[in-house]
């Protein structure tokens, strides 16, 4: 199954150094949507573009959702994986998500709130914000 991976970034050069080699493969396209990094993120991605199927796009500096939507618009494949550039999403979960897609699901979502899920290293304020957002969405 061919798939596109959208990675919104802002100053993620250190994370991308380890993430890109783990996710690049013959059936994947990677779209990095950078929202104005100043740490060398774009240089790292530009260097990788000569060897791998990677697109680098400038974001609109409107935030995460805008960057994700821009990446989705540019995807060449119908199956799209969205991964944070900060390492919160694990590359080893991609095959599991693709397996669900192959078995007939149209949308597959990974969550830190399911059995076996976790959020190591996530700041307390981000955990709280995540819980509040999930609670709100469950009511809507």
PyMOL commands that set and color helices and strands:
alter all, ss='L'
color gray80, all
select helices_A, chain A and resi 13-23+41-49+64-74+91-102+124-139
alter helices_A, ss='H'
color red, helices_A
select strands_A, chain A and resi 3-9+28-34+54-58+80-84
alter strands_A, ss='S'
color yellow, strands_A
deselect
rebuild
show_as cartoon
